[in-house]
């Protein structure tokens, strides 16, 4: 594994190199840079490393500037003495965010995370290296970038259109022909999305798909009871005119979701 270290403190560089060798015999430091300018030049003159260990605070500014000045194709593990940059770090190719002094166990865990992700995109016969790397980076971004979910839905109400805030929605359900949602104050609206489309729109911390025809809010569940066939049946508020069953294959994940 070829690694570029971006760090402006000599002692920190030596410690990282020593720690790397102690956790992975195959780790090979192919370069060390200590500034934004030096890192951009290195990246322009060398093949992309497998991984970059990058400090955030450099002598000539924050290393986030490097991403604006050079195309970075490698996943990054950030190291820093401050925890205030975590969100910003996750908006680039970040695998992990380690606070200094970097601990052996934490670095080892970050490397394992990288290897696990890379393994999922290991070479397939005839697949180009660039295409595989793009797939890996896409996976990293999808895991680490904060995802935005719908905040409101525009629906018909008689002859008018009304906007309903997501926090007002108790659950979504389907009758086999149309899809609906009910609000916490028991209003019912048709929603112009399929249940599969809703999966990418609603926050999974707040809504859980208990079956093909139901998405429920954590706040709308009044009672949970066991049901035959290793399923669960829910009593929802407001009441719904069909059985809200947690399908057998969803029961384990549903219990974990409810227990968070």
C-alpha positions in Angstrom: 0.0 0.0 0.0 1.6 3.3 -1.2 0.9 6.2 1.2 1.5 9.9 1.0 1.9 11.7 4.3 1.0 15.4 4.4 2.3 16.8 7.7 4.4 19.9 8.6 5.7 18.6 12.0 8.8 16.4 11.7 8.1 14.6 15.0 4.6 13.9 13.8 5.9 12.5 10.5 8.3 10.1 12.3 5.6 9.0 14.7 3.1 8.3 11.9 5.7 6.4 9.9 6.6 4.3 12.9 3.0 3.6 13.7 2.2 2.7 10.1 4.9 0.1 10.0 3.8 -1.4 13.3 0.2 -1.9 12.1 0.9 -2.9 8.4 4.0 -4.4 7.1 2.9 -3.6 3.5 2.6 0.1 4.2 5.1 2.1 2.1 5.5 5.8 2.5 6.1 7.1 -1.1 6.2 10.7 -0.2 6.1 13.4 2.6 4.9 16.9 2.0 4.5 19.7 4.5 2.5 22.4 2.7 -0.4 23.0 0.4 1.9 24.1 -2.4 4.3 21.2 -2.0 1.4 18.7 -1.9 -0.2 20.0 -5.1 3.2 19.8 -6.8 3.8 16.3 -5.6 0.3 15.1 -6.7 0.9 16.6 -10.2 4.3 14.9 -10.6 3.6 11.4 -9.2 1.0 8.6 -9.7 -1.9 8.8 -7.2 -1.0 6.9 -4.0 -3.3 4.2 -2.6 -4.0 6.4 0.5 -3.2 9.8 1.9 -2.6 10.6 5.5 -3.2 14.4 5.7 -2.9 16.9 8.5 -5.5 19.7 8.3 -3.5 22.6 9.7 -0.4 23.2 7.5 2.1 26.0 7.5 0.5 27.8 4.6 -3.2 27.1 5.4 -5.7 24.4 5.8 -5.2 21.3 3.6 -8.8 21.5 2.3 -7.4 24.0 -0.2 -5.5 21.2 -1.8 -8.8 19.7 -3.1 -9.5 23.0 -4.9 -6.1 23.1 -6.6 -5.5 19.4 -7.5 -7.5 16.4 -8.5 -7.2 14.0 -5.6 -8.1 10.4 -6.7 -7.0 8.8 -3.4 -9.0 8.2 -0.3 -7.8 10.3 2.7 -7.4 9.8 6.4 -7.2 13.2 8.1 -5.1 13.8 11.2 -5.5 17.0 13.3 -5.2 18.3 16.8 -8.7 19.8 16.6 -12.1 18.2 16.2 -13.9 21.2 14.7 -13.2 20.2 11.1 -14.8 16.8 11.2 -17.9 17.7 9.1 -15.8 19.6 6.5 -13.4 16.6 6.3 -16.2 14.2 5.5 -17.2 16.3 2.5 -14.1 15.2 0.6 -12.5 11.8 0.1 -12.3 11.1 3.8 -12.2 7.6 5.2 -11.6 8.7 8.8 -10.7 11.6 11.0 -8.1 11.0 13.7 -7.1 13.3 16.5 -3.5 13.8 17.4 -1.6 12.2 18.8 -2.6 9.4 16.5 -3.1 6.2 18.5 -2.0 2.9 17.0 -5.4 1.3 17.5 -7.2 4.1 15.8 -4.9 4.2 12.8 -5.1 0.4 12.5 -9.0 0.7 12.5 -8.9 3.4 9.8 -6.6 1.3 7.6 -8.9 -1.7 8.0 -11.8 0.4 7.0 -10.0 1.4 3.9 -9.0 -2.2 3.1 -12.6 -3.4 3.6 -13.9 -0.8 1.2 -11.3 -1.4 -1.4 -11.8 -5.2 -1.1 -15.4 -4.7 -2.2 -14.2 -3.1 -5.4 -11.3 -5.5 -6.0 -10.3 -6.1 -9.6 -12.7 -7.8 -11.9 -11.4 -9.3 -15.1 -11.2 -6.6 -17.7 -12.2 -3.8 -15.4 -10.0 -0.7 -15.7 -8.1 0.6 -12.6 -9.6 4.1 -13.0 -13.1 2.7 -13.1 -12.5 0.7 -9.9 -11.0 3.7 -8.1 -14.1 5.8 -9.1 -16.3 3.1 -7.7 -14.4 3.1 -4.4 -14.5 6.9 -4.1 -18.2 6.9 -4.8 -18.7 4.5 -2.0 -16.6 6.5 0.4 -18.6 9.7 -0.4 -21.9 8.0 -0.1 -20.9 6.7 3.4 -19.4 9.8 4.8 -21.1 12.8 3.2 -24.1 14.1 5.2 -27.2 13.2 3.2 -30.1 15.6 2.7 -33.6 14.4 3.1 -36.9 15.8 2.2 -38.1 18.6 4.5 -41.7 18.9 3.1 -44.0 17.4 0.5 -46.3 19.3 -1.9 -49.7 17.6 -2.1 -53.2 18.3 -3.4 -55.9 19.4 -1.0 -59.2 19.8 -2.8 -58.5 22.3 -5.6 -55.4 23.7 -3.8 -51.8 22.6 -3.3 -50.4 22.6 0.2 -47.0 22.0 1.6 -46.7 19.5 4.5 -43.6 19.6 6.7 -42.0 16.2 7.2 -42.3 16.4 10.9 -46.1 16.5 10.5 -46.2 13.1 8.8 -46.9 10.1 11.0 -46.6 7.4 8.3 -46.7 6.6 4.6 -48.8 3.6 3.2 -50.1 2.1 0.1 -53.4 0.5 -0.8 -52.0 -1.3 -3.8 -53.1 1.4 -6.2 -52.2 4.7 -4.7 -49.7 5.9 -2.0 -50.7 8.1 0.9 -49.5 9.6 4.1 -51.3 10.6 7.2 -50.3 13.5 9.4 -50.2 13.5 13.1 -53.5 15.4 13.2 -55.1 12.6 11.1 -55.2 14.3 7.7 -54.8 12.0 4.7 -53.1 12.9 1.5 -52.1 11.2 -1.8 -48.3 11.3 -2.4 -47.0 11.2 -5.9 -44.0 8.9 -5.2 -43.6 5.1 -5.0 -42.6 3.5 -1.8 -39.2 2.7 -3.3 -38.7 6.4 -4.2 -39.6 7.4 -0.7 -36.8 5.3 0.6 -34.2 7.9 -0.6 -36.3 10.8 0.6 -37.0 10.2 4.2 -34.5 10.1 7.1 -34.0 6.5 8.2 -33.5 7.6 11.7 -37.1 8.8 11.8 -38.9 6.5 9.4 -38.6 2.7 8.9 -40.1 0.6 6.1 -41.8 -2.2 7.9 -43.1 -3.8 4.7 -43.6 -3.2 1.0 -46.6 -0.9 1.8 -45.7 0.9 5.0 -43.2 3.5 6.2 -43.7 4.5 9.9 -42.4 7.3 12.0 -40.8 6.4 15.3 -43.2 8.8 16.9 -46.4 7.2 15.5 -46.0 3.8 17.1 -48.4 3.3 20.0 -48.0 -0.4 20.6 -45.9 -3.3 19.3 -47.3 -6.9 19.6 -46.1 -10.3 18.4 -48.0 -11.7 15.4 -48.1 -15.1 13.9 -45.5 -16.0 11.3 -42.7 -14.5 13.3 -44.0 -11.0 12.5 -45.0 -8.0 14.6 -48.2 -5.9 14.4 -48.2 -2.2 15.2 -50.9 0.0 16.6 -50.3 3.4 15.1 -51.5 6.9 16.0 -53.5 8.2 14.3 -55.3 4.9 13.6 -55.0 3.3 10.1 -57.7 1.2 8.4 -55.3 -1.6 7.5 -52.9 -3.9 9.4 -49.5 -2.4 10.0 -47.4 -5.6 10.0 -43.6 -5.7 10.3 -42.6 -8.4 7.7 -40.6 -11.3 9.0 -37.4 -10.3 7.3 -37.7 -6.8 8.8 -38.3 -7.7 12.4 -34.6 -7.9 13.5 -33.7 -4.5 11.9 -36.9 -3.0 13.2 -36.1 -3.9 16.8 -32.6 -2.4 16.4 -34.2 0.7 15.0 -36.6 1.1 17.8 -33.9 0.5 20.4 -31.6 3.3 19.2 
